[in-house]
Amino acid sequence: MVEGFYGRPWTLRERLALIDWLHGAGLNAYLYAPKDDLKHRVLWREPYTRSEAAGLRAVADACRERGVQFIYAIAPGLDLAAAKPKETATLIAKLDQVRRLGASHCAILWDDLPAGLSQEDRRLYGTVAAVHCAVANRVADALEPNPASCRLLFCPTVYCGRMAEPSVRQSPYLREIGEKLRPSIEFLWTGPHIVSETIPTNSIRALRQIVGRKPILWDNLHANDYDSRRLFMGPYAGRAPALRQEIGGVLLNPNSQFDANFIPIRTLGDWCRSAHPPAARTAFRRATAAWLPAFTCRGGATFEIDDIGLLADFFYLPCELGNRAKAYLADLKRLLGAAPDRWGTVERRFEEASRRILALCDKLTQLDDRDLLYALYPRMWELKETVLLLLAWIAWRRRAPNPKARFRSPDFRPGVFRGGFAAIVERLLPMDDAGFFTPAV
């Protein structure tokens, strides 16, 4: 797991719980790289204070006890002046501090940086790739004479296939990385895209030929910091088991809301550790069962495995809904495409599913684990309001059977319900292909 998202970093409680989850899933690494830890990125030169260091030491100790590697990442690229030897010395000193706190390995990240070099760096090195390799190679030399005892991971500026110009095979940046980066330094890659729905095995083979090593996947499948309105609680999917032979490992960059990540972590463990990984949906069902004990309530409500599966089906993966959400959407499309007198059993099925969703949302408010509740609450409440809107539309449609009539509801006023700048822009620029998220009917 990599804590590598933009937004509020996780708390010490969450990190310690994460390490337990990783251990329980048979996973063995935690990469610390929260973009908005100021001392990870913006203020990378500054050492951690005593209280900050205590938190990192507690994480490192917990990792050691659970057999989890604690990898500390630093991202100095916003303003590092590579031509000045003092800068690299400062970088190494910062990494020495976290190694004394218990970090077993380190990473240097060059992702999401402004384009260009300073005049001094351009004059001395010539290219961005040369700067990145020179700094990383110096860090590798300083960390440990024996690379096996302290691994160094490297995230390039070109970290997915879409960014490689004109292609992965012909990218000058990637080619120079392959030529100049120390062979012992490990290379991070997100796949064909920043968020890759699938990662074809042959795409990794092509990358290996250019960079000269097996990449470690920085997998953004469940990341949601680019769209704070969504959660992704579906299984680890879209990666064939054969891919495991082409990579050096996987680091999953998940939902910013820590407590929503149980299913992604548990199913990643199945994919990594099983000789014959189960189908994604099978792993999903196992994970919902393992998560059930977290859903205890004081108000008399009782959760079942299907309740958790239903919730996660509506917050599944970036380009896929879960089975029950697909079925619900298919019934909605049937209702939208037919006159009310032809709705029949579809309407009854849709209304029954709607009532179950609303009841589930109400049950969630009774959770003992309030951190879990608040991780789910905004998305759950949005789902509830959407279902209520659909039920209001059904009632209106029965009263106004004219298909050309315009639906209005005093409870869902335009500009108030789903209002704001982003909603206006989305209506002005419909970007999705026709049929996106359309299940087979």
Contacts in CASP RR format, 6 or more apart in sequence:
PFRMAT RR
TARGET T0000
AUTHOR 0000-0000-0000
METHOD contacts of the structure
MODEL  1
MVEGFYGRPWTLRERLALIDWLHGAGLNAYLYAPKDDLKHRVLWREPYTR
SEAAGLRAVADACRERGVQFIYAIAPGLDLAAAKPKETATLIAKLDQVRR
LGASHCAILWDDLPAGLSQEDRRLYGTVAAVHCAVANRVADALEPNPASC
RLLFCPTVYCGRMAEPSVRQSPYLREIGEKLRPSIEFLWTGPHIVSETIP
TNSIRALRQIVGRKPILWDNLHANDYDSRRLFMGPYAGRAPALRQEIGGV
LLNPNSQFDANFIPIRTLGDWCRSAHPPAARTAFRRATAAWLPAFTCRGG
ATFEIDDIGLLADFFYLPCELGNRAKAYLADLKRLLGAAPDRWGTVERRF
EEASRRILALCDKLTQLDDRDLLYALYPRMWELKETVLLLLAWIAWRRRA
PNPKARFRSPDFRPGVFRGGFAAIVERLLPMDDAGFFTPAV
1 18 0 8 1.000
1 22 0 8 1.000
1 27 0 8 1.000
1 29 0 8 1.000
1 30 0 8 1.000
1 31 0 8 1.000
1 251 0 8 1.000
1 252 0 8 1.000
1 253 0 8 1.000
1 254 0 8 1.000
1 261 0 8 1.000
1 265 0 8 1.000
2 30 0 8 1.000
2 31 0 8 1.000
2 33 0 8 1.000
2 73 0 8 1.000
2 218 0 8 1.000
2 251 0 8 1.000
2 252 0 8 1.000
2 253 0 8 1.000
3 9 0 8 1.000
3 10 0 8 1.000
3 15 0 8 1.000
3 18 0 8 1.000
3 30 0 8 1.000
3 31 0 8 1.000
3 32 0 8 1.000
3 33 0 8 1.000
3 34 0 8 1.000
3 253 0 8 1.000
4 31 0 8 1.000
4 33 0 8 1.000
4 34 0 8 1.000
4 35 0 8 1.000
4 73 0 8 1.000
4 253 0 8 1.000
5 34 0 8 1.000
5 35 0 8 1.000
5 223 0 8 1.000
5 224 0 8 1.000
5 225 0 8 1.000
5 253 0 8 1.000
5 254 0 8 1.000
5 256 0 8 1.000
6 35 0 8 1.000
6 36 0 8 1.000
6 225 0 8 1.000
6 256 0 8 1.000
7 34 0 8 1.000
7 35 0 8 1.000
7 36 0 8 1.000
7 225 0 8 1.000
7 256 0 8 1.000
8 36 0 8 1.000
8 256 0 8 1.000
9 34 0 8 1.000
9 36 0 8 1.000
9 37 0 8 1.000
10 18 0 8 1.000
10 34 0 8 1.000
10 258 0 8 1.000
12 55 0 8 1.000
12 58 0 8 1.000
12 59 0 8 1.000
13 371 0 8 1.000
14 258 0 8 1.000
14 259 0 8 1.000
15 30 0 8 1.000
15 59 0 8 1.000
15 62 0 8 1.000
16 58 0 8 1.000
16 59 0 8 1.000
16 62 0 8 1.000
17 258 0 8 1.000
18 30 0 8 1.000
18 258 0 8 1.000
18 261 0 8 1.000
18 265 0 8 1.000
19 30 0 8 1.000
19 59 0 8 1.000
19 62 0 8 1.000
19 63 0 8 1.000
19 66 0 8 1.000
19 68 0 8 1.000
20 66 0 8 1.000
21 261 0 8 1.000
21 262 0 8 1.000
21 265 0 8 1.000
21 266 0 8 1.000
22 28 0 8 1.000
22 29 0 8 1.000
22 30 0 8 1.000
22 66 0 8 1.000
22 68 0 8 1.000
22 265 0 8 1.000
23 66 0 8 1.000
23 67 0 8 1.000
23 68 0 8 1.000
25 265 0 8 1.000
25 266 0 8 1.000
25 268 0 8 1.000
25 269 0 8 1.000
25 270 0 8 1.000
26 269 0 8 1.000
26 272 0 8 1.000
26 273 0 8 1.000
27 68 0 8 1.000
27 265 0 8 1.000
27 268 0 8 1.000
27 269 0 8 1.000
27 272 0 8 1.000
27 273 0 8 1.000
28 67 0 8 1.000
28 68 0 8 1.000
28 69 0 8 1.000
29 68 0 8 1.000
29 69 0 8 1.000
29 71 0 8 1.000
29 251 0 8 1.000
30 59 0 8 1.000
30 63 0 8 1.000
30 68 0 8 1.000
30 69 0 8 1.000
30 70 0 8 1.000
30 71 0 8 1.000
31 71 0 8 1.000
31 73 0 8 1.000
31 107 0 8 1.000
31 153 0 8 1.000
31 251 0 8 1.000
32 40 0 8 1.000
32 56 0 8 1.000
32 59 0 8 1.000
32 70 0 8 1.000
32 71 0 8 1.000
32 72 0 8 1.000
32 73 0 8 1.000
32 103 0 8 1.000
33 40 0 8 1.000
33 73 0 8 1.000
33 75 0 8 1.000
33 107 0 8 1.000
33 109 0 8 1.000
34 40 0 8 1.000
35 41 0 8 1.000
35 75 0 8 1.000
35 112 0 8 1.000
38 46 0 8 1.000
39 46 0 8 1.000
39 47 0 8 1.000
39 48 0 8 1.000
39 52 0 8 1.000
40 73 0 8 1.000
40 74 0 8 1.000
40 75 0 8 1.000
41 74 0 8 1.000
41 75 0 8 1.000
41 76 0 8 1.000
41 78 0 8 1.000
42 78 0 8 1.000
44 74 0 8 1.000
44 75 0 8 1.000
44 76 0 8 1.000
44 80 0 8 1.000
44 91 0 8 1.000
44 94 0 8 1.000
45 76 0 8 1.000
45 90 0 8 1.000
45 91 0 8 1.000
45 94 0 8 1.000
47 93 0 8 1.000
47 94 0 8 1.000
47 97 0 8 1.000
48 56 0 8 1.000
48 97 0 8 1.000
48 98 0 8 1.000
48 101 0 8 1.000
53 97 0 8 1.000
53 101 0 8 1.000
56 72 0 8 1.000
56 98 0 8 1.000
56 101 0 8 1.000
56 102 0 8 1.000
56 103 0 8 1.000
57 101 0 8 1.000
57 102 0 8 1.000
59 70 0 8 1.000
60 70 0 8 1.000
60 101 0 8 1.000
60 102 0 8 1.000
60 103 0 8 1.000
60 104 0 8 1.000
61 102 0 8 1.000
62 68 0 8 1.000
63 69 0 8 1.000
63 70 0 8 1.000
63 104 0 8 1.000
64 70 0 8 1.000
64 102 0 8 1.000
64 104 0 8 1.000
69 104 0 8 1.000
69 105 0 8 1.000
70 102 0 8 1.000
70 103 0 8 1.000
70 104 0 8 1.000
70 105 0 8 1.000
71 103 0 8 1.000
71 104 0 8 1.000
71 105 0 8 1.000
71 106 0 8 1.000
71 107 0 8 1.000
71 151 0 8 1.000
71 153 0 8 1.000
72 95 0 8 1.000
72 98 0 8 1.000
72 99 0 8 1.000
72 103 0 8 1.000
72 105 0 8 1.000
72 106 0 8 1.000
72 107 0 8 1.000
73 106 0 8 1.000
73 107 0 8 1.000
73 108 0 8 1.000
73 109 0 8 1.000
73 153 0 8 1.000
73 155 0 8 1.000
74 91 0 8 1.000
74 94 0 8 1.000
74 95 0 8 1.000
74 106 0 8 1.000
74 107 0 8 1.000
74 108 0 8 1.000
74 109 0 8 1.000
75 108 0 8 1.000
75 109 0 8 1.000
75 110 0 8 1.000
75 111 0 8 1.000
76 87 0 8 1.000
76 91 0 8 1.000
76 108 0 8 1.000
76 135 0 8 1.000
77 110 0 8 1.000
77 113 0 8 1.000
78 113 0 8 1.000
78 114 0 8 1.000
80 87 0 8 1.000
80 91 0 8 1.000
80 135 0 8 1.000
81 87 0 8 1.000
81 118 0 8 1.000
81 120 0 8 1.000
81 121 0 8 1.000
82 88 0 8 1.000
82 121 0 8 1.000
82 124 0 8 1.000
82 125 0 8 1.000
82 131 0 8 1.000
82 134 0 8 1.000
82 135 0 8 1.000
83 118 0 8 1.000
83 120 0 8 1.000
83 121 0 8 1.000
83 123 0 8 1.000
83 124 0 8 1.000
83 125 0 8 1.000
84 120 0 8 1.000
88 135 0 8 1.000
88 138 0 8 1.000
88 139 0 8 1.000
91 108 0 8 1.000
91 135 0 8 1.000
91 139 0 8 1.000
92 138 0 8 1.000
92 139 0 8 1.000
92 142 0 8 1.000
92 143 0 8 1.000
95 103 0 8 1.000
95 106 0 8 1.000
95 139 0 8 1.000
95 142 0 8 1.000
95 143 0 8 1.000
98 106 0 8 1.000
99 106 0 8 1.000
99 143 0 8 1.000
99 150 0 8 1.000
104 150 0 8 1.000
105 150 0 8 1.000
105 151 0 8 1.000
105 152 0 8 1.000
105 153 0 8 1.000
106 139 0 8 1.000
106 143 0 8 1.000
106 150 0 8 1.000
106 151 0 8 1.000
106 152 0 8 1.000
106 153 0 8 1.000
107 152 0 8 1.000
107 153 0 8 1.000
107 154 0 8 1.000
107 155 0 8 1.000
107 188 0 8 1.000
108 135 0 8 1.000
108 136 0 8 1.000
108 139 0 8 1.000
108 152 0 8 1.000
108 153 0 8 1.000
108 154 0 8 1.000
108 155 0 8 1.000
109 155 0 8 1.000
109 188 0 8 1.000
110 132 0 8 1.000
110 154 0 8 1.000
110 155 0 8 1.000
110 156 0 8 1.000
110 157 0 8 1.000
111 155 0 8 1.000
111 156 0 8 1.000
111 157 0 8 1.000
111 159 0 8 1.000
113 157 0 8 1.000
116 122 0 8 1.000
116 128 0 8 1.000
117 125 0 8 1.000
117 126 0 8 1.000
117 127 0 8 1.000
117 128 0 8 1.000
117 131 0 8 1.000
121 131 0 8 1.000
125 131 0 8 1.000
125 134 0 8 1.000
127 172 0 8 1.000
127 173 0 8 1.000
127 176 0 8 1.000
128 157 0 8 1.000
128 173 0 8 1.000
129 156 0 8 1.000
129 172 0 8 1.000
129 173 0 8 1.000
129 174 0 8 1.000
129 176 0 8 1.000
129 177 0 8 1.000
129 180 0 8 1.000
130 176 0 8 1.000
130 180 0 8 1.000
132 154 0 8 1.000
132 156 0 8 1.000
132 157 0 8 1.000
132 177 0 8 1.000
132 181 0 8 1.000
133 176 0 8 1.000
133 177 0 8 1.000
133 180 0 8 1.000
133 181 0 8 1.000
133 182 0 8 1.000
134 180 0 8 1.000
136 152 0 8 1.000
136 154 0 8 1.000
136 181 0 8 1.000
136 182 0 8 1.000
136 185 0 8 1.000
137 180 0 8 1.000
137 181 0 8 1.000
137 182 0 8 1.000
137 185 0 8 1.000
139 152 0 8 1.000
140 147 0 8 1.000
140 152 0 8 1.000
140 182 0 8 1.000
140 184 0 8 1.000
140 185 0 8 1.000
143 150 0 8 1.000
143 152 0 8 1.000
144 150 0 8 1.000
147 184 0 8 1.000
151 184 0 8 1.000
151 186 0 8 1.000
152 184 0 8 1.000
152 185 0 8 1.000
152 186 0 8 1.000
153 185 0 8 1.000
153 186 0 8 1.000
153 187 0 8 1.000
153 188 0 8 1.000
153 216 0 8 1.000
154 181 0 8 1.000
154 185 0 8 1.000
154 186 0 8 1.000
154 187 0 8 1.000
154 188 0 8 1.000
155 188 0 8 1.000
155 218 0 8 1.000
156 173 0 8 1.000
156 174 0 8 1.000
156 177 0 8 1.000
156 187 0 8 1.000
156 188 0 8 1.000
156 189 0 8 1.000
157 163 0 8 1.000
157 173 0 8 1.000
158 164 0 8 1.000
158 171 0 8 1.000
158 173 0 8 1.000
158 174 0 8 1.000
159 188 0 8 1.000
159 189 0 8 1.000
159 190 0 8 1.000
159 194 0 8 1.000
159 218 0 8 1.000
160 189 0 8 1.000
160 190 0 8 1.000
160 191 0 8 1.000
160 192 0 8 1.000
160 193 0 8 1.000
160 194 0 8 1.000
160 196 0 8 1.000
161 167 0 8 1.000
161 168 0 8 1.000
161 191 0 8 1.000
161 192 0 8 1.000
161 193 0 8 1.000
161 203 0 8 1.000
161 207 0 8 1.000
162 192 0 8 1.000
162 193 0 8 1.000
162 194 0 8 1.000
164 170 0 8 1.000
164 171 0 8 1.000
164 173 0 8 1.000
164 174 0 8 1.000
165 171 0 8 1.000
168 174 0 8 1.000
168 203 0 8 1.000
168 206 0 8 1.000
168 207 0 8 1.000
168 210 0 8 1.000
169 206 0 8 1.000
169 209 0 8 1.000
169 210 0 8 1.000
171 210 0 8 1.000
174 207 0 8 1.000
174 210 0 8 1.000
174 211 0 8 1.000
175 210 0 8 1.000
177 187 0 8 1.000
177 211 0 8 1.000
178 210 0 8 1.000
178 211 0 8 1.000
178 212 0 8 1.000
178 213 0 8 1.000
181 187 0 8 1.000
181 211 0 8 1.000
183 212 0 8 1.000
183 213 0 8 1.000
186 213 0 8 1.000
186 215 0 8 1.000
186 216 0 8 1.000
186 248 0 8 1.000
187 211 0 8 1.000
187 213 0 8 1.000
187 215 0 8 1.000
187 216 0 8 1.000
188 215 0 8 1.000
188 216 0 8 1.000
188 217 0 8 1.000
188 218 0 8 1.000
188 251 0 8 1.000
189 204 0 8 1.000
189 207 0 8 1.000
189 215 0 8 1.000
189 216 0 8 1.000
189 217 0 8 1.000
189 218 0 8 1.000
190 196 0 8 1.000
190 217 0 8 1.000
190 218 0 8 1.000
190 219 0 8 1.000
190 220 0 8 1.000
191 199 0 8 1.000
191 203 0 8 1.000
191 204 0 8 1.000
191 217 0 8 1.000
192 198 0 8 1.000
192 199 0 8 1.000
192 200 0 8 1.000
192 203 0 8 1.000
194 220 0 8 1.000
195 220 0 8 1.000
195 221 0 8 1.000
195 223 0 8 1.000
195 226 0 8 1.000
195 318 0 8 1.000
196 219 0 8 1.000
196 220 0 8 1.000
196 221 0 8 1.000
197 221 0 8 1.000
197 238 0 8 1.000
197 317 0 8 1.000
197 318 0 8 1.000
197 319 0 8 1.000
197 320 0 8 1.000
198 238 0 8 1.000
198 239 0 8 1.000
199 217 0 8 1.000
199 219 0 8 1.000
199 238 0 8 1.000
199 239 0 8 1.000
199 243 0 8 1.000
201 240 0 8 1.000
201 242 0 8 1.000
201 243 0 8 1.000
201 246 0 8 1.000
204 215 0 8 1.000
204 243 0 8 1.000
204 246 0 8 1.000
204 247 0 8 1.000
205 246 0 8 1.000
207 215 0 8 1.000
208 214 0 8 1.000
208 215 0 8 1.000
208 246 0 8 1.000
214 246 0 8 1.000
214 247 0 8 1.000
214 248 0 8 1.000
214 249 0 8 1.000
215 247 0 8 1.000
215 248 0 8 1.000
216 247 0 8 1.000
216 248 0 8 1.000
216 249 0 8 1.000
216 250 0 8 1.000
216 251 0 8 1.000
217 247 0 8 1.000
217 249 0 8 1.000
217 250 0 8 1.000
217 251 0 8 1.000
218 251 0 8 1.000
218 253 0 8 1.000
219 239 0 8 1.000
219 250 0 8 1.000
219 251 0 8 1.000
219 252 0 8 1.000
219 253 0 8 1.000
220 253 0 8 1.000
221 232 0 8 1.000
221 236 0 8 1.000
221 237 0 8 1.000
221 238 0 8 1.000
221 252 0 8 1.000
221 264 0 8 1.000
221 317 0 8 1.000
221 318 0 8 1.000
222 232 0 8 1.000
222 234 0 8 1.000
222 236 0 8 1.000
222 252 0 8 1.000
222 253 0 8 1.000
222 254 0 8 1.000
222 255 0 8 1.000
222 261 0 8 1.000
222 264 0 8 1.000
222 317 0 8 1.000
223 232 0 8 1.000
223 253 0 8 1.000
223 254 0 8 1.000
223 255 0 8 1.000
224 230 0 8 1.000
224 231 0 8 1.000
224 232 0 8 1.000
224 255 0 8 1.000
224 256 0 8 1.000
224 257 0 8 1.000
225 256 0 8 1.000
228 256 0 8 1.000
229 378 0 8 1.000
229 379 0 8 1.000
229 382 0 8 1.000
230 315 0 8 1.000
230 318 0 8 1.000
230 379 0 8 1.000
231 255 0 8 1.000
231 257 0 8 1.000
231 260 0 8 1.000
231 315 0 8 1.000
231 376 0 8 1.000
231 379 0 8 1.000
232 254 0 8 1.000
232 255 0 8 1.000
232 260 0 8 1.000
232 264 0 8 1.000
232 315 0 8 1.000
232 316 0 8 1.000
232 317 0 8 1.000
232 318 0 8 1.000
233 255 0 8 1.000
233 260 0 8 1.000
233 263 0 8 1.000
233 264 0 8 1.000
233 311 0 8 1.000
233 312 0 8 1.000
233 315 0 8 1.000
233 316 0 8 1.000
234 263 0 8 1.000
234 264 0 8 1.000
234 267 0 8 1.000
234 284 0 8 1.000
234 312 0 8 1.000
234 315 0 8 1.000
234 316 0 8 1.000
234 317 0 8 1.000
234 322 0 8 1.000
235 263 0 8 1.000
235 264 0 8 1.000
235 267 0 8 1.000
235 280 0 8 1.000
235 281 0 8 1.000
235 283 0 8 1.000
235 284 0 8 1.000
235 287 0 8 1.000
235 317 0 8 1.000
236 252 0 8 1.000
236 264 0 8 1.000
236 267 0 8 1.000
236 268 0 8 1.000
236 269 0 8 1.000
236 270 0 8 1.000
236 271 0 8 1.000
236 280 0 8 1.000
236 283 0 8 1.000
237 267 0 8 1.000
237 280 0 8 1.000
237 317 0 8 1.000
237 320 0 8 1.000
238 280 0 8 1.000
239 271 0 8 1.000
241 271 0 8 1.000
241 276 0 8 1.000
241 277 0 8 1.000
244 272 0 8 1.000
249 272 0 8 1.000
250 268 0 8 1.000
250 271 0 8 1.000
250 272 0 8 1.000
252 264 0 8 1.000
252 265 0 8 1.000
252 268 0 8 1.000
254 260 0 8 1.000
254 261 0 8 1.000
254 264 0 8 1.000
254 265 0 8 1.000
255 261 0 8 1.000
255 264 0 8 1.000
255 375 0 8 1.000
257 375 0 8 1.000
257 376 0 8 1.000
258 371 0 8 1.000
258 375 0 8 1.000
259 369 0 8 1.000
259 371 0 8 1.000
259 372 0 8 1.000
259 375 0 8 1.000
259 376 0 8 1.000
260 315 0 8 1.000
260 375 0 8 1.000
260 376 0 8 1.000
262 287 0 8 1.000
262 290 0 8 1.000
262 291 0 8 1.000
262 294 0 8 1.000
263 284 0 8 1.000
263 287 0 8 1.000
263 288 0 8 1.000
263 291 0 8 1.000
263 312 0 8 1.000
266 283 0 8 1.000
266 286 0 8 1.000
266 287 0 8 1.000
266 290 0 8 1.000
266 291 0 8 1.000
267 280 0 8 1.000
267 283 0 8 1.000
267 284 0 8 1.000
267 286 0 8 1.000
267 287 0 8 1.000
270 277 0 8 1.000
270 278 0 8 1.000
270 283 0 8 1.000
270 286 0 8 1.000
270 287 0 8 1.000
271 277 0 8 1.000
271 283 0 8 1.000
277 283 0 8 1.000
278 286 0 8 1.000
281 323 0 8 1.000
284 309 0 8 1.000
284 312 0 8 1.000
285 305 0 8 1.000
285 309 0 8 1.000
288 305 0 8 1.000
288 308 0 8 1.000
288 309 0 8 1.000
288 312 0 8 1.000
289 305 0 8 1.000
291 308 0 8 1.000
292 303 0 8 1.000
292 304 0 8 1.000
292 305 0 8 1.000
292 308 0 8 1.000
294 369 0 8 1.000
294 372 0 8 1.000
295 303 0 8 1.000
295 307 0 8 1.000
295 308 0 8 1.000
295 367 0 8 1.000
295 369 0 8 1.000
295 372 0 8 1.000
296 303 0 8 1.000
296 367 0 8 1.000
296 368 0 8 1.000
296 369 0 8 1.000
297 303 0 8 1.000
297 363 0 8 1.000
297 366 0 8 1.000
297 367 0 8 1.000
297 368 0 8 1.000
298 366 0 8 1.000
298 368 0 8 1.000
299 366 0 8 1.000
300 366 0 8 1.000
301 362 0 8 1.000
301 363 0 8 1.000
301 366 0 8 1.000
303 363 0 8 1.000
307 360 0 8 1.000
307 363 0 8 1.000
309 324 0 8 1.000
310 324 0 8 1.000
310 356 0 8 1.000
310 357 0 8 1.000
310 360 0 8 1.000
311 360 0 8 1.000
311 364 0 8 1.000
311 376 0 8 1.000
311 380 0 8 1.000
312 322 0 8 1.000
313 321 0 8 1.000
313 322 0 8 1.000
313 323 0 8 1.000
313 324 0 8 1.000
313 325 0 8 1.000
313 326 0 8 1.000
314 321 0 8 1.000
314 322 0 8 1.000
314 324 0 8 1.000
314 325 0 8 1.000
314 357 0 8 1.000
314 383 0 8 1.000
315 379 0 8 1.000
316 322 0 8 1.000
316 325 0 8 1.000
319 437 0 8 1.000
321 329 0 8 1.000
321 437 0 8 1.000
321 439 0 8 1.000
324 353 0 8 1.000
326 439 0 8 1.000
327 353 0 8 1.000
327 439 0 8 1.000
328 350 0 8 1.000
328 353 0 8 1.000
328 357 0 8 1.000
329 437 0 8 1.000
329 438 0 8 1.000
329 439 0 8 1.000
330 439 0 8 1.000
330 440 0 8 1.000
330 441 0 8 1.000
331 346 0 8 1.000
331 349 0 8 1.000
331 350 0 8 1.000
331 353 0 8 1.000
332 350 0 8 1.000
332 390 0 8 1.000
333 438 0 8 1.000
333 441 0 8 1.000
334 343 0 8 1.000
334 346 0 8 1.000
334 441 0 8 1.000
335 343 0 8 1.000
335 346 0 8 1.000
335 347 0 8 1.000
335 350 0 8 1.000
335 394 0 8 1.000
335 397 0 8 1.000
338 346 0 8 1.000
339 401 0 8 1.000
339 403 0 8 1.000
340 347 0 8 1.000
340 397 0 8 1.000
340 398 0 8 1.000
340 401 0 8 1.000
341 401 0 8 1.000
347 394 0 8 1.000
350 390 0 8 1.000
350 394 0 8 1.000
351 391 0 8 1.000
351 394 0 8 1.000
354 387 0 8 1.000
354 390 0 8 1.000
354 391 0 8 1.000
357 383 0 8 1.000
357 384 0 8 1.000
357 387 0 8 1.000
358 384 0 8 1.000
358 387 0 8 1.000
358 388 0 8 1.000
361 380 0 8 1.000
361 381 0 8 1.000
361 383 0 8 1.000
361 384 0 8 1.000
364 373 0 8 1.000
364 376 0 8 1.000
364 377 0 8 1.000
364 380 0 8 1.000
365 373 0 8 1.000
367 373 0 8 1.000
385 412 0 8 1.000
385 417 0 8 1.000
388 411 0 8 1.000
389 409 0 8 1.000
389 412 0 8 1.000
389 417 0 8 1.000
392 409 0 8 1.000
392 411 0 8 1.000
392 412 0 8 1.000
393 407 0 8 1.000
393 409 0 8 1.000
396 407 0 8 1.000
396 408 0 8 1.000
396 409 0 8 1.000
397 407 0 8 1.000
411 417 0 8 1.000
415 423 0 8 1.000
END
